[in-house]
Every structure is written in structure tokens, then in C-alpha cells.
Amino acid sequence: MDTTQLALLALLLGAVAGGSVSIGIAVALRARERARAEMSSKIPDGVREVLRAMDDAAVVVDASSTVLAASAAAVAFHLADGSVLPSDELRGIARRARAEESVVTATMRLQRGAPPAEPRLVVARASRISPRLTLLVIRDITERERIEQMRRDFVANTSHELKTPVGAVSLLAEAIESAADDPDQVRNFAGRLSAEAARLAQLTSRIMNLSRLQATDEFTDEREVAVDEIVASAADAHVIEAASAGVEIVRGGERGLYVRGDAQVLSEAVGNLIANAIAYSPKGANVGVGVKAVDDIVEIAVTDRGIGISEGDQERVFERFYRADQARSRRTGGTGLGLAIVKHAVQRHGGEVRLWSRPGRGSTFTIRLPLITPPADQVKPKRRRKKKKATSISASPNTNGAPA
């Protein structure tokens, strides 16, 4: 082998050796970069932007469960940048997602906001971004579960409540058939049958009203409504009922106040409070309906001097079908839905209902609604007028309806 061939062979061997070394170096560099990437806690590009666009609470955490990036909604769950996951369950599903390289989902309760706020029911979903990074998405399902439970309770309660009048109608129909030869008994049973049918119709109507309040997103007749119109309509609808019970409806307070909403729905809400006050007031008593403006709020207070409500029952009187006095409700034909309708109607108008009551002294239910500026064509120049004493609803009354 001559010198030229030896030189070419040496050159070839050198090229092969150099290439092998280069490949080895490249592989080592890539392995080091891969290992560095796997051990890195750097958040990939674009992740923070995605978090900012999310409505749900979402965070990126490292292997030590420290929050590296968070969405705006996550702050309410105490998951700000730099904080540590506050729940063992959250830390557990994050570890599982990294170890199993899969998506892990769990339902749990997390504190949202400061105490005494109740823990919220959430679904947490963890997925692996890298060996050290995990994405946690937390969806609050408290309201969804509450509404579903409400629906189940409503169906169960409604079925139970409807059984009583339906069963009574059936039995009374059989009794009328059996007493066909006794006119007095037939008249007696027919009267009771009519009463049960009226009760059934009232119950059905109130169930439909409550369902409409809960299901409708917007009111069909929302406008600027005079509070005077609401109160007058509600009171007029119960004048005969009050007269039959020997009770007088007395109204007063400020005039010319306006709210925005559905006049019929608000009148029904105030009317339900007046009907309750009449039912629980002794003969010869007054039912006060007072109106006043407090800052940017209109308060419509309905006061009675009846038996009052115990402290233990005050938290539950707005529940569907709940009756604080079962015996009186049976005598008056109450459905247990009136106050639930009031609560939902007022909440749909951006307001609230407050209750003051003392056993033996009576009760005051106060509807609070956002005050609006009167329409331009209703604004009148103010005049100084002397205050008048409260009178009945039919004679320009004036009382604030506040509890004594």
C-alpha cells in the first residue's frame, strides 16, 4: 500500500472518528437539554395568556405545589402567584397527574373568599404539562348542584302537597255520591269540595308563578314602575279579604318613588305579604304598608301585630312549602309558597327581603329594591305639606309600617 492510499485511509478513519465524536456530542447535548427541560420550572410560552382568558379558576403548579401562574378567578380560592396549594386533595391530584401522565379529576370542597363564607363544591381537573409542571382547572359547581337539589326538592314537595287536595276531592266526590238522598249532606260535601278545588287551583297557580320566576331570564313587561302603583294594586286586591277578617289595611310613607321591573310581579309579591299579614293578624288589628327611601334603596314594609315568628323559624319561612304555623295554614288554606314567591320575585329585581319578628308582637317584612330617577313626565315641583295622621287604605293613609 503506497503512501497516497495510507493517507486516504487515515483521512477516512479520521472523518469517521470525528463524525462519531460529533454525533456523540450532539446526542449528549440533546439529552442534557431534554433533562434540563424536564427539570425546569419555566412555564411554556402562551400558557399565561391562556390563563388570563379563562373564566374558571386555573393555575400552573410545580412539583412543590407552588403556584407559578394563575387566572384571575383563582385568586378568590387563595391561589395567587407564589402561594402553595391549600388543599391536600388538590396536591394529591397534581402528584397523580404528573406520575401517571394522565388527566385526573376529583370533586371536593374549597374555601372561596374569607370566612365565614361556606366552602364551595368544585370539580378539579389536573393534567401534566411537563415532569415538574401541572395544570389545575377548578370549576365551581355549587350553584349548579344547589339548583339541581332545589329541583329535586321542588318536585318531591309539590307531589306531596298536591296529594292532599286531590285526595280530598276524590273522597268528597265519593261522599256526595253516597249521600245522594240527603240534600243537606250533599250541600255540605259540595261546599267542602269547592273549597278543596279552590285550594288546588291556588296551589297550582302559585307553583306556576314560582316556576316562571325561576325559569325566565328576563321579564316581558319590565319598565319604570311607580311604587305607589305597586302598593295600591296589592292593597286593593286584598281589601275584601281584610274586611272579612276584620282587619284594616293602613298605608303611608313617601310618595312619588320609582323602581324598574315588572309591575304585576312586584304587586303580587307585596300582595303576598299583605295576605300573610291579614291571615296572622287578630280581628280589629291594622296591617301597615309603609314606603320610604333610604339612600338609593326603596323600602316597602308590611307590618302586622299578629302572633309573630320564632327565631328558629325565621330562617326557614322563605323555603317552599314551609309553614311556621301548620294549624293556622290549614285553616286559612295557605300553600306555603307565598314567601318563596316574594323572595324570588324581589331577587329577580336586584333586591332583598328582610324580616323582623318577635313572638307575641308581630312581624315586619321589608322589600328593598333599587331606587331609580322618576320619569321626566312624572317629576313635579316639591311643595311643603303638613304631615297627616295615618288612615285606612281607602282614605289617603300615611304610616311608615315600621315595627313598634
C-alpha positions as CSV (number, residue, x, y, z in Angstrom):
1,M,0.0,0.0,0.0
2,D,1.6,3.2,-1.1
3,T,1.7,6.5,0.7
4,T,-1.3,8.0,-1.0
5,Q,-3.5,5.1,-0.1
6,L,-2.4,5.3,3.5
7,A,-3.1,9.0,3.6
8,L,-6.6,8.5,2.2
9,L,-7.3,5.7,4.7
10,A,-6.1,7.8,7.6
11,L,-8.3,10.7,6.3
12,L,-11.3,8.4,6.1
13,L,-10.7,7.0,9.6
14,G,-10.3,10.5,11.0
15,A,-13.6,11.6,9.3
16,V,-15.4,8.6,10.8
17,A,-13.9,9.2,14.2
18,G,-14.7,12.9,14.0
19,G,-18.2,12.2,12.9
20,S,-18.7,9.7,15.7
21,V,-17.4,12.2,18.3
22,S,-19.7,14.9,16.8
23,I,-22.7,12.7,16.9
24,G,-21.9,11.7,20.5
25,I,-21.5,15.3,21.5
26,A,-24.8,16.2,19.7
27,V,-26.6,13.3,21.5
28,A,-25.2,14.3,24.8
29,L,-26.2,18.0,24.3
30,R,-29.7,17.0,23.3
31,A,-30.0,14.7,26.3
32,R,-28.8,17.4,28.6
33,E,-31.2,19.9,27.1
34,R,-34.0,17.3,27.5
35,A,-33.1,16.7,31.1
36,R,-32.8,20.4,31.7
37,A,-36.3,20.9,30.2
38,E,-37.7,18.1,32.2
39,M,-36.3,19.6,35.4
40,S,-37.1,23.2,34.5
41,S,-40.0,25.0,36.1
42,K,-40.2,27.5,33.3
43,I,-43.8,28.0,32.0
44,P,-44.1,27.3,28.3
45,D,-44.8,30.2,26.0
46,G,-48.5,31.1,25.7
47,V,-49.7,29.5,28.9
48,R,-50.0,32.7,30.9
49,E,-52.1,34.2,28.0
50,V,-54.4,31.2,28.1
51,L,-54.9,31.5,31.8
52,R,-55.7,35.2,31.5
53,A,-58.5,34.3,29.1
54,M,-60.1,31.7,31.3
55,D,-63.3,32.3,33.3
56,D,-62.7,29.3,35.6
57,A,-60.0,29.2,38.3
58,A,-56.9,27.7,36.8
59,V,-53.2,27.5,38.0
60,V,-49.9,26.1,36.9
61,V,-48.0,24.5,39.8
62,D,-44.6,22.9,40.2
63,A,-43.5,19.7,41.9
64,S,-43.5,21.5,45.3
65,S,-47.2,22.5,44.8
66,T,-46.3,26.2,44.5
67,V,-48.4,28.3,42.1
68,L,-46.3,29.7,39.3
69,A,-49.2,31.3,37.3
70,A,-52.9,31.8,38.0
71,S,-56.1,33.0,36.3
72,A,-58.0,35.9,37.7
73,A,-60.7,33.7,39.1
74,A,-58.2,31.6,41.0
75,V,-57.4,34.4,43.4
76,A,-60.8,34.0,45.1
77,F,-59.7,30.5,46.1
78,H,-56.5,31.8,47.6
79,L,-54.4,30.6,44.6
80,A,-52.3,33.6,43.8
81,D,-48.8,33.5,42.2
82,G,-46.3,32.3,44.8
83,S,-48.8,30.6,47.1
84,V,-49.0,26.9,47.9
85,L,-52.0,24.7,47.1
86,P,-54.2,25.0,50.2
87,S,-55.8,21.6,50.0
88,D,-54.3,18.1,50.4
89,E,-56.8,16.9,47.8
90,L,-55.5,19.4,45.2
91,R,-51.9,18.5,45.9
92,G,-52.8,14.8,45.6
93,I,-54.4,15.0,42.2
94,A,-51.5,17.2,40.9
95,R,-49.0,14.5,42.0
96,R,-51.1,11.8,40.4
97,A,-51.3,13.7,37.1
98,R,-47.5,14.0,37.0
99,A,-46.8,10.5,38.0
100,E,-49.4,8.8,35.8
101,E,-49.1,11.3,32.9
102,S,-52.8,11.3,32.6
103,V,-55.7,13.6,33.4
104,V,-57.0,13.3,36.9
105,T,-60.4,14.6,38.0
106,A,-61.9,14.9,41.5
107,T,-64.8,16.6,43.3
108,M,-64.1,18.4,46.5
109,R,-64.9,21.4,48.7
110,L,-62.7,24.5,48.7
111,Q,-62.9,27.7,50.6
112,R,-63.6,30.7,48.4
113,G,-63.3,34.1,50.0
114,A,-62.8,34.9,53.6
115,P,-64.6,33.1,56.5
116,P,-67.4,32.8,57.4
117,A,-68.1,32.1,53.7
118,E,-69.0,28.5,53.2
119,P,-66.8,26.1,51.3
120,R,-67.7,25.7,47.6
121,L,-68.3,22.5,45.8
122,V,-65.8,22.3,42.9
123,V,-64.6,19.9,40.2
124,A,-60.8,20.0,40.0
125,R,-59.0,18.7,36.8
126,A,-55.3,18.1,36.8
127,S,-53.2,17.5,33.7
128,R,-49.4,17.2,33.2
129,I,-47.6,19.9,31.3
130,S,-44.0,18.6,32.0
131,P,-42.4,16.3,34.6
132,R,-42.4,19.3,37.0
133,L,-45.4,21.3,35.9
134,T,-49.1,20.6,36.3
135,L,-52.2,22.5,35.1
136,L,-55.1,22.6,37.5
137,V,-58.5,23.8,36.4
138,I,-61.1,24.3,39.1
139,R,-64.8,24.7,38.2
140,D,-67.3,25.9,40.8
141,I,-70.4,23.8,40.6
142,T,-72.0,24.9,43.9
143,E,-74.9,26.8,42.2
144,R,-75.5,24.0,39.7
145,E,-75.7,21.4,42.4
146,R,-77.9,23.8,44.5
147,I,-80.3,24.3,41.6
148,E,-80.4,20.6,40.9
149,Q,-81.2,19.8,44.6
150,M,-83.8,22.6,44.6
151,R,-85.4,21.0,41.5
152,R,-85.5,17.6,43.2
153,D,-86.9,19.0,46.4
154,F,-89.4,21.1,44.5
155,V,-90.7,18.0,42.6
156,A,-90.9,15.9,45.8
157,N,-92.6,18.7,47.8
158,T,-95.0,19.5,45.0
159,S,-96.0,15.9,44.6
160,H,-96.6,15.6,48.3
161,E,-98.6,18.9,48.6
162,L,-100.8,18.0,45.6
163,K,-101.8,14.7,47.1
164,T,-103.8,16.3,49.9
165,P,-106.3,18.3,47.9
166,V,-106.5,15.7,45.1
167,G,-107.2,13.0,47.7
168,A,-109.8,15.2,49.4
169,V,-111.6,16.0,46.1
170,S,-111.8,12.2,45.4
171,L,-113.1,11.4,48.9
172,L,-115.7,14.2,48.8
173,A,-116.9,13.1,45.4
174,E,-117.5,9.6,46.8
175,A,-119.2,11.1,49.8
176,I,-121.6,13.1,47.6
177,E,-122.4,10.0,45.6
178,S,-123.1,8.1,48.8
179,A,-125.3,10.9,50.3
180,A,-127.3,11.4,47.1
181,D,-130.6,11.0,49.1
182,D,-129.6,13.6,51.8
183,P,-129.7,17.1,50.4
184,D,-128.2,18.7,53.5
185,Q,-125.2,16.3,53.4
186,V,-124.8,16.9,49.6
187,R,-124.7,20.7,50.1
188,N,-122.2,20.2,53.0
189,F,-119.9,18.0,50.9
190,A,-120.3,20.1,47.8
191,G,-119.2,23.2,49.8
192,R,-116.1,21.4,51.1
193,L,-115.4,20.1,47.6
194,S,-115.5,23.6,46.2
195,A,-113.1,24.7,48.9
196,E,-110.6,21.9,48.1
197,A,-110.9,22.7,44.4
198,A,-110.1,26.4,45.1
199,R,-107.2,25.3,47.2
200,L,-105.9,23.1,44.5
201,A,-106.3,25.9,41.9
202,Q,-104.4,28.3,44.2
203,L,-101.6,25.8,44.8
204,T,-101.3,25.1,41.1
205,S,-101.2,28.8,40.3
206,R,-98.5,29.6,42.8
207,I,-96.4,26.6,41.6
208,M,-96.6,28.0,38.1
209,N,-95.7,31.5,39.3
210,L,-92.7,30.3,41.2
211,S,-91.5,28.2,38.3
212,R,-91.9,31.2,36.0
213,L,-89.8,33.4,38.3
214,Q,-87.1,30.7,38.4
215,A,-87.0,29.8,34.8
216,T,-87.4,33.2,32.9
217,D,-84.3,35.1,32.2
218,E,-86.0,38.4,31.6
219,F,-89.4,39.9,32.4
220,T,-91.7,40.6,29.5
221,D,-93.1,43.8,30.9
222,E,-90.1,45.5,32.6
223,R,-90.5,49.3,32.8
224,E,-90.3,52.2,35.2
225,V,-92.9,51.5,37.8
226,A,-94.3,53.8,40.5
227,V,-94.1,52.3,43.9
228,D,-97.5,53.9,44.6
229,E,-98.9,51.9,41.8
230,I,-97.4,48.6,43.2
231,V,-98.7,49.2,46.7
232,A,-102.2,50.4,45.6
233,S,-102.7,47.4,43.4
234,A,-101.6,45.0,46.1
235,A,-103.7,46.6,48.8
236,D,-106.8,46.9,46.6
237,A,-106.6,43.2,45.8
238,H,-106.9,42.3,49.5
239,V,-109.4,44.9,50.7
240,I,-112.3,42.4,50.7
241,E,-110.2,39.7,52.4
242,A,-109.2,42.2,55.1
243,A,-112.8,43.3,55.7
244,S,-113.9,39.7,56.1
245,A,-111.1,39.1,58.7
246,G,-112.0,42.4,60.5
247,V,-108.6,43.8,59.7
248,E,-107.8,47.3,58.2
249,I,-105.0,47.9,55.7
250,V,-103.2,51.2,56.5
251,R,-100.6,52.6,54.2
252,G,-98.4,55.6,54.1
253,G,-94.9,56.9,53.9
254,E,-93.2,58.6,50.9
255,R,-94.9,59.1,47.6
256,G,-93.5,59.5,44.0
257,L,-90.8,56.8,44.3
258,Y,-89.9,54.6,41.3
259,V,-88.3,51.3,40.7
260,R,-87.6,49.3,37.5
261,G,-89.3,46.0,37.0
262,D,-92.4,44.1,36.2
263,A,-95.4,45.9,37.9
264,Q,-97.5,42.7,38.1
265,V,-94.8,40.6,39.6
266,L,-93.9,43.2,42.2
267,S,-97.6,43.8,43.1
268,E,-98.1,40.1,43.6
269,A,-95.0,40.0,45.9
270,V,-96.3,42.9,48.0
271,G,-99.8,41.3,47.9
272,N,-98.5,38.0,49.3
273,L,-97.0,39.9,52.2
274,I,-100.3,41.7,52.8
275,A,-102.3,38.4,52.6
276,N,-99.9,36.8,55.2
277,A,-100.3,39.8,57.5
278,I,-104.1,39.6,57.3
279,A,-104.1,35.9,57.9
280,Y,-101.9,36.2,61.1
281,S,-103.5,39.4,62.5
282,P,-106.2,39.3,65.2
283,K,-109.6,40.8,64.5
284,G,-109.7,44.6,64.8
285,A,-105.9,44.9,64.1
286,N,-104.2,47.0,61.4
287,V,-101.9,45.9,58.7
288,G,-99.4,48.6,57.9
289,V,-97.9,49.2,54.5
290,G,-95.1,51.8,54.6
291,V,-92.8,53.2,51.9
292,K,-89.6,55.1,52.3
293,A,-86.3,55.8,50.5
294,V,-83.0,55.0,52.2
295,D,-80.0,56.2,50.2
296,D,-80.6,54.6,46.8
297,I,-83.0,51.9,48.1
298,V,-86.8,51.9,48.2
299,E,-88.1,50.0,51.3
300,I,-91.7,48.7,51.2
301,A,-92.5,47.4,54.7
302,V,-95.6,45.3,55.6
303,T,-96.3,45.1,59.3
304,D,-98.8,43.1,61.4
305,R,-99.4,42.8,65.1
306,G,-100.0,39.1,65.0
307,I,-98.5,36.1,66.7
308,G,-95.0,36.7,65.4
309,I,-92.4,34.2,64.2
310,S,-90.0,32.4,66.5
311,E,-86.3,32.9,65.9
312,G,-85.8,29.3,64.8
313,D,-88.5,29.6,62.1
314,Q,-87.3,33.0,60.7
315,E,-84.5,31.4,58.7
316,R,-86.9,28.9,57.0
317,V,-90.1,30.9,56.3
318,F,-88.9,31.7,52.8
319,E,-88.5,28.0,51.9
320,R,-91.0,26.4,49.6
321,F,-94.0,24.8,51.4
322,Y,-92.6,25.7,54.8
323,R,-95.2,26.7,57.3
324,A,-94.3,28.1,60.7
325,D,-97.9,27.5,62.0
326,Q,-99.2,24.3,60.4
327,A,-102.6,24.5,62.1
328,R,-103.3,28.1,61.0
329,S,-102.1,27.4,57.5
330,R,-104.7,24.6,57.2
331,R,-107.4,26.9,58.5
332,T,-106.5,29.7,56.1
333,G,-105.7,27.5,53.1
334,G,-102.1,28.6,52.9
335,T,-99.9,26.9,50.4
336,G,-96.5,27.6,51.9
337,L,-95.4,29.2,48.7
338,G,-96.2,32.9,49.2
339,L,-93.0,33.9,50.8
340,A,-90.9,31.8,48.5
341,I,-92.5,33.7,45.6
342,V,-91.8,37.0,47.3
343,K,-88.1,36.1,47.8
344,H,-87.6,35.1,44.2
345,A,-89.5,38.0,42.7
346,V,-87.5,40.5,44.7
347,Q,-84.2,38.8,44.0
348,R,-85.0,38.9,40.3
349,H,-85.4,42.7,40.6
350,G,-82.0,43.0,42.2
351,G,-83.4,43.4,45.7
352,E,-83.8,41.6,49.0
353,V,-86.4,40.8,51.7
354,R,-85.7,41.4,55.3
355,L,-87.7,40.1,58.3
356,W,-88.2,41.4,61.8
357,S,-90.4,39.5,64.1
358,R,-91.0,38.9,67.8
359,P,-93.4,36.2,69.1
360,G,-96.5,38.0,70.5
361,R,-95.6,41.3,69.0
362,G,-95.9,40.8,65.3
363,S,-93.8,40.8,62.2
364,T,-92.4,43.2,59.6
365,F,-91.4,42.0,56.1
366,T,-89.4,44.7,54.2
367,I,-88.8,44.5,50.5
368,R,-85.7,46.5,49.4
369,L,-85.4,47.5,45.7
370,P,-83.0,49.8,43.8
371,L,-84.4,53.3,43.5
372,I,-84.4,54.9,40.1
373,T,-85.0,58.5,39.0
374,P,-88.6,59.3,38.2
375,P,-89.5,59.6,34.5
376,A,-89.2,63.1,33.2
377,D,-93.0,63.5,32.7
378,Q,-93.6,62.4,36.4
379,V,-91.3,64.9,38.1
380,K,-93.3,67.6,39.9
381,P,-92.1,70.6,41.8
382,K,-91.8,69.9,45.5
383,R,-94.3,71.6,47.9
384,R,-94.3,71.9,51.6
385,R,-97.1,69.9,53.1
386,K,-98.1,69.2,56.6
387,K,-97.9,65.6,57.8
388,K,-101.2,63.8,58.2
389,K,-102.1,61.0,60.5
390,A,-102.2,57.5,59.2
391,T,-105.6,56.5,57.8
392,S,-107.0,53.5,56.1
393,I,-106.1,52.5,52.6
394,S,-109.3,53.9,51.2
395,A,-108.8,57.3,52.7
396,S,-105.3,58.7,51.8
397,P,-103.4,56.9,54.6
398,N,-100.0,57.8,55.8
399,T,-97.9,55.4,58.0
400,N,-94.5,54.0,57.7
401,G,-95.4,50.5,58.7
402,A,-92.3,50.0,60.9
403,P,-92.4,47.7,63.9
404,A,-93.3,49.1,67.3
